[in-house]
């Protein structure tokens, strides 16, 4: 496995059972112990970000890893890339990076002093991600509709005009397709087994000085939905 361009797709799997907590590991240009440079204008090249991520993952038992990376040569391009990705994948760490990168763009103008970020290993469940929660709700609604249809002939009251009108409206809303996911940006990575060596394959070079990587650690089954969402 190696790094490939990230795209977004509508998953067909059900996320309702994905409430287990996954280990989430990240590296970014503002993290103490990982960042390069001093003061406010720190950086992190892609190869060095990989080394930082490998150092963290080497301390965690991992069957499989799914990772997303955003990278650029300057804060403006990094902010733009993060903005694109968060339009469909608005998780807290990406939103934090989004705010941080945006502030860096105008740092010289407003003299804003950024508080140094300290990143720890965190836990998160896949179905807590807002976009996935929306799709999980859609699946639950469709299941409820199927159950209602199977019972519709058992009670004559369901033929009341007012109830029937509401039912048609509800059925239309439930069956309406969710909008296609858009906003793929950056790179994605997935590996089982030889994770640490695979991380070094196919990634950009040192010319990209602003790199942030978010890695989800779990079993292949745990990460299957993310693989569908970001193939």
Buried (B, 14 or more C-beta within 10 A) or exposed (E): BEBEEBBBEEBEBBBBEBEEEBBBBBBBBBBEEBBEEEEBEBBBBBBBBBBBBBEBBEEEEBBBBBBBBBBBEBBBBBBBBBBBBBBBBBBEBBEBBBEBBBBBBEBEEEEEEBEEBEBEBEEBBBBBBEBBBEBBEBBEBEEEBEEBEEEEEEEEEEEEEEEEEEBEEBBEEBEEEEEEBEBBBBBBBBBBEEBBEBBEEEBBEEEBBBBBBBBBBBEEEBBBBBBBBBB
